[in-house]
């Protein structure tokens, strides 16, 4: 793990996400291991920068949810609300993480250049070789 990975791994962005569910449905959790949910604080969290592609994957996972994926929600209108609220919270996290990345680039342009060169790599081993 390089120093940039450590920096972004420590960054956990969150947004309020009010739901009766006590856990995120499996299809959403499987879509991205960086996603989390604190049912007591009602916070949806994401560790690191939520890229546009990761956001799309998570939104598609949410769009594919059915009532059988849910623990508490049992009617379609409530599921529709869950999906809409989830996608809204993701959008806010995405905006926040992009703002963090912009601030990082403004304050540390030399590190942002390195970040930009390694982020396209899909595996940590490939990232560490750049």
C-alpha positions in Angstrom: 0.0 0.0 0.0 1.5 3.3 -1.0 1.1 6.6 0.9 -1.7 7.8 -1.3 -3.6 4.6 -0.6 -3.1 5.2 3.1 -4.3 8.8 2.8 -7.5 7.9 0.9 -8.2 4.8 3.0 -8.4 7.0 6.0 -10.8 9.3 4.3 -14.3 8.0 5.0 -17.1 10.2 3.7 -20.6 9.8 5.0 -24.1 11.1 4.4 -27.3 10.8 6.4 -29.3 7.9 5.1 -32.6 7.3 6.9 -34.0 3.9 6.4 -35.8 1.2 8.5 -33.3 -1.4 7.2 -30.6 -2.3 9.7 -28.2 -3.5 7.0 -27.5 -2.7 3.3 -28.9 -5.3 1.0 -26.3 -7.9 -0.2 -26.4 -6.9 -3.9 -25.3 -3.4 -2.9 -22.7 -4.5 -0.4 -21.2 -6.9 -2.9 -20.9 -4.2 -5.5 -18.2 -2.3 -3.6 -16.4 -3.3 -0.4 -15.7 0.4 0.4 -19.3 1.0 1.1 -20.6 0.9 4.6 -23.7 1.7 6.7 -24.0 2.6 10.3 -27.6 1.7 11.3 -27.4 3.5 14.6 -26.2 6.8 13.2 -28.1 6.3 9.9 -25.0 7.0 7.9 -24.0 5.7 4.6 -20.2 5.7 4.3 -17.6 5.3 1.6 -13.9 4.8 2.2 -11.9 6.8 -0.3 -12.8 8.6 -3.4 -16.1 7.6 -4.9 -15.3 7.5 -8.6 -18.0 8.0 -11.3 -17.6 4.4 -12.4 -18.0 3.1 -8.8 -21.0 5.3 -8.3 -22.6 3.9 -11.4 -21.9 0.3 -10.3 -23.6 1.1 -6.9 -26.5 2.8 -8.5 -27.1 -0.1 -10.9 -26.9 -2.5 -7.9 -29.5 -0.4 -6.2 -31.7 -0.3 -9.3 -31.6 -4.1 -9.4 -33.0 -4.5 -5.8 -36.1 -6.5 -5.3 -38.2 -6.9 -2.2 -36.6 -10.3 -1.5 -33.2 -8.5 -1.0 -34.6 -6.5 1.9 -34.8 -7.5 5.5 -37.6 -5.1 6.7 -39.0 -3.3 3.7 -41.9 -5.3 2.3 -43.8 -3.1 -0.1 -42.6 -1.6 -3.5 -43.2 2.1 -2.7 -40.9 1.7 0.4 -38.3 0.0 -1.8 -38.6 2.7 -4.4 -38.0 5.3 -1.6 -35.0 3.3 -0.3 -33.4 3.2 -3.8 -34.0 7.0 -4.4 -32.6 7.9 -1.0 -29.6 5.6 -1.4 -28.8 7.2 -4.8 -29.2 10.7 -3.3 -26.8 9.9 -0.5 -24.3 8.4 -3.0 -24.5 11.6 -5.0 -23.7 13.6 -2.0 -20.8 11.4 -1.1 -19.6 11.6 -4.7 -19.7 15.4 -4.6 -17.9 15.4 -1.2 -15.2 13.0 -2.3 -14.6 15.0 -5.5 -14.4 18.2 -3.5 -11.8 16.5 -1.2 -9.9 15.4 -4.3 -9.9 18.9 -5.7 -8.7 20.4 -2.4 -6.0 17.7 -2.2 -4.9 18.6 -5.8 -4.8 22.3 -5.0 -2.8 21.8 -1.8 -0.5 19.0 -3.0 -0.3 19.3 -6.8 2.8 17.0 -7.0 1.0 14.2 -5.1 -2.2 14.7 -7.2 -0.1 14.1 -10.3 1.1 10.8 -8.8 -2.4 9.9 -7.8 -3.7 10.6 -11.3 -1.1 8.3 -12.7 -1.8 5.3 -10.4 -5.6 5.5 -10.0 -6.3 4.0 -13.5 -4.4 0.8 -12.3 -6.9 -1.7 -11.1 -4.7 -3.7 -8.7 -2.6 -2.5 -5.7 0.5 -4.2 -7.1 0.2 -2.4 -10.4 -0.4 0.9 -8.5 2.8 0.4 -6.5 4.9 0.0 -9.6 4.1 3.5 -10.9 
